[in-house]
Amino acid sequence: MTKEIIDKFSNMYDEMQKQGIKLQQYWTLGHYNFVTVMEAPSEKDAMKLLIPFVDVAEVEALTAIPREEAIKLL
């Protein structure tokens, strides 16, 4: 990962946070350089926010729900 890419991501994250999107980022060892946990109003909103990243990073999006909500579905 280069300084240029880090700067681009930082600018995008700052803009997302201004829009009220909750973000947490973790740098990792392994297949991905980092993992970002994002909370958006809907999957469509999240997808819109991820589109700018696809030209600079491999993006994989997962939808998650809290454990308690998943248990209620059983």
N, C-alpha and C positions, 0 to 999 in steps of 0.2 A: 504494500500500500504506500502510495507516494504522498508527500505533503500537499500536493495539488488536489488529490482525491479527498484527503482529510478535510481540507479547507472547503471544498464543494459540499461535502456532507454536512459540515458544521453550519454552513449558510442555510442549507435546506432544513436542518433540524431547528435552527433558530426561527425560521419562517413558520414551520409547523407549530412550534410552541406558541407563537404569536396568535395562531388560529385556534388555540385551545386544545390542541392534540397533546395527549400525555405520552411522553417518550422516556424510555430507559435504554441505555446502550451498554453492552458488555463486550469487551474484546476477548476473543477466544483463541484457543489453539486447535488446530484440526482443519477440516474442510473449509469452513467459513472463517473469515478474519474477525467478524463481529456479529453479534445478534442484537437486534433492536426489538424491544417490546413496546408496542404502540397501542394506545386505546383511542379508537375513533368511534363516531356515532353509529356507523354501519360498515359492512364489508365493502360496499360501493365507495364510501368515502375513503376507506383505507386504500383501495385500489387506485383511486385518483391520486392519492398522496404518494404512492409507490412508483408511479410511472416515471417520474424524473430520475429515479435511481437506476433504471434498467440499462442505461447507456454507460454506467461507470461501475456496476457491480452485478454479480450473480444474485438474483433476488428469489427467495422462496417465501411465500406467505402462508401462514397457518392461522386458522381461526381457533380460538380457545374460549372456554367458558369456565367460571369458577367451579371447583369440585362440588360444592354444595348444590349448585344448579344442576350439574350432571347427575348427581344422586337422585334428585327429584324426578328426573326423566325415567328412572328405572321402574 
